[in-house]
Amino acid sequence: MEGLLAARRGRTGRPAKDRAGLATAFLAKALLNLPTTRDLIDRLRADATLRQLCGWSYADALPHESKFSRAFAEFAASELPQQLHEAAVAATQQQRLIGHIARDSTAIPVRERFPETAAQKKQKQKKKRTGKKRKSGRPHGRPFARAKASERGTRIQRQRHQKLDVMLADLPRQCDLGVKTNSKGHKQYWRGTKKPSQLPKIFPPEPTPELNWAQKDRFKERSMVERVNGRLKDEFGASQIRVRGAVKVMAHLMFGVLALTVDQWLRLIEYQA
């Protein structure tokens, strides 16, 4: 964390202080499943051990709530949680073999509004009225060319032929109304976004695996990513988001994902011991 924060310090102006402590505090917020920043500050005032781990010796040295908000906006804009998570995975899983990846997505409710404006509705109606078609039913212009494999099909089908940066750019970021059918056949609605998850099946450091069983048991292994989504919501703050905007929501979720990753890694070490 110190290395990532030191790389962002400018040569001019007053140096920003307590950024490492603030980042550690937001990680503790996700680990303790605290809903708001004010609750985090109250916990830091009451818990001397947590306060010293974050770098503040006295309660009077804690920054104001507004400084926490400004620092969180900086972390979100610079994608600090994503970089910390990438560094943690590279440091702990570099010598391991990935068998296959279980993919799933989960609903993330957020506190945002998404209705269309009156101007947008009028513009859509105008396009429908002015659109002209030929007798054959095809619109004016050149005939449609056959789309590439990375441009047709569902999003998951397209991702098989896309690179990572294209996959991330294709993911929806705006707040919208989501709907899904639960296990009982009833439709559930939520206002927010969807968080995709990819969880690898990891083999021991020096394996001699036979992957013939992977295709047979792939569906059974999918339940592990559902358990991870459940823990992320119940224990690491994904079900109580108070920030707005796709960038800040992503930063809030990634602090929780980082805390969950470290927790799972410590459990794995304890299980192997």
Buried (B, 14 or more C-beta within 10 A) or exposed (E): BEEBBEEEEEEEEEEBEBBBBBBBBBBBBBBBBBEEBEEBBEBBBEBEEBBEBBBBEEEEEBBEEEBBEBBBBBBBEBBBBBBBBEBBBEEBBEEBBEBBEBEBBBBBBBEBEEEEEEEEEEEEEEEEEEEEEEEEEEEEEEEEEEEEEBEEEEEEEBBEEBEEEEBEEEBEEEBEEBEEEEEEEEEEEBBBBBBBBEBBBEBEEEEEEEEEEEEEEBEEBEEEBBEBBEBBBEBBBBBEBBBEBBBBBBBBBBBBBBBBBBBEBEEEEEEEE
